[in-house]
Amino acid sequence: MTPAARLQSAIELLDAIIAAACDAGPAADTVIAGYFKARRYAGSGDRRAIRELVYRAIRRAGERPESGRAALFGLAGEDASVRPLFDGSPHGPAPIVPGEPATPPSLAPAWLAPKLGHVNVAALLERAPLDLRVNTLKASRDDVLDELPGAMPTRFAPHGARLAEPLPIEQHPLWRDGAVEVQDEGSQLIALACRAAAGQTIVDLCAGAGGKTLALAAAMGGEGRLVACDTDRARLSRLPPRAERAGATNIETRLLDPGREAEALGDLAGAADCVLVDAPCSGTGTWRRNPEARWRLTPDRLARLTALQARLVALAATLVRPGGRLIYAVCSLLDEEGADRMAAFLDAHPDWRAGRRFPGPGTDRGAGVLLSPGADGTDGFFVASVESPC
């Protein structure tokens, strides 16, 4: 493909990604994978160059662009090598015309930027590293580091490894044998905050595909009761094969009916040593992995998410035994979803108290801790531990 044809492909991909963001469609990486699957003629060098153009345009545009062409015209204003590619060639984009709109650079949507004044937003848009969690049911971190040249221990998570260069880890024997899972160091620290131990009863209320569930199972040494719940059948269905590969035999999955979760959890009322609520959220803490997520968030969606978070925390509290713990986490750096959410919970439950946080990283924020790429090198998370009265 010519450089101009690559630019035209990037424009088409950005148009599809913008449309997906408007309609709650698939994430950018899914859109890109589908695009290239239908265009096998694009070689590896072409795919790499097109992807690079797409993500450069996405990362510089905090506001959703008017079009893919406007997004790349904006990039052309900063990169002199891009502008000449609007050349009107047979497979390239049409020439730029006077007055044509160009997407301006910004870090976040204008309505959202003031809510992020306490964090380094630019760091949220840097490239994310690839972190692994060593599955202690099958391997030690030293074993894994020996098998992965260039990998380094994570700063804070005792079972984490960070790769120096991208690696197709799912093709590696370590992954196929269940010795490692892909998991950001921040997510590993949230699982550690649960202080899971053998013989406990633990509920992962919003388990999704089970990344943190598997970390909890390893911490429990396969002993005790671990109940993984979610309302998304497709995501939860991914957990059993992952658990089998990991050798985690004490996981029970429960598919919940949205709005009627309590009916399916009655037998666990007041019985759990720990309930983890890794709640659905805006994902502002994961922008370095999904920068187009900035284009999906609206004030109305944020309001719906905070209402759901409040309901889930209240539900989780009914499952915790006297003296047990509730761990609340969101991959968000917004106070509405983090510190404010826990403040509201503690106001409504004055006999509960903020508990011991995990040691090491993070900045105190209300009743919890804020992890961020700029300060801690992790994805962005808020995490709090609160304890039920005895």
Sequence and secondary structure as in RCSB ss.txt:
>XXXX:A:sequence
MTPAARLQSAIELLDAIIAAACDAGPAADTVIAGYFKARRYAGSGDRRAIRELVYRAIRRAGERPESGRAALFGL
AGEDASVRPLFDGSPHGPAPIVPGEPATPPSLAPAWLAPKLGHVNVAALLERAPLDLRVNTLKASRDDVLDELPG
AMPTRFAPHGARLAEPLPIEQHPLWRDGAVEVQDEGSQLIALACRAAAGQTIVDLCAGAGGKTLALAAAMGGEGR
LVACDTDRARLSRLPPRAERAGATNIETRLLDPGREAEALGDLAGAADCVLVDAPCSGTGTWRRNPEARWRLTPD
RLARLTALQARLVALAATLVRPGGRLIYAVCSLLDEEGADRMAAFLDAHPDWRAGRRFPGPGTDRGAGVLLSPGA
DGTDGFFVASVESPC
>XXXX:A:secstr
  HHHHHHHHHHHHHHHHHHHHTT   HHHHHHHHHHT TTS HHHHHHHHHHHHHHHHT SS  S HHHHHHHH
HTT TTTGGG    TTS     TT       SS TTTGGGGTTS TGGGGS   EEEEE TTT  HHHHHHHSTT
 EE SS TTEEEESS   GGGSHHHHTTSEEE  HHHHHHHHHT   TT EEEETT TT HHHHHHHHHTTT SE
EEEEES HHHHTTHHHHHHHHT   EEEEE  TT HHHHTGGGTTTEEEEEEE     GGGTTT GGGGGT  HH
HHHHHHHHHHHHHHHHHTTEEEEEEEEEEES   TTTTHHHHHHHHHH TT EE    SSS EEETTEEEE HHH
HSS  EEEEEEE   
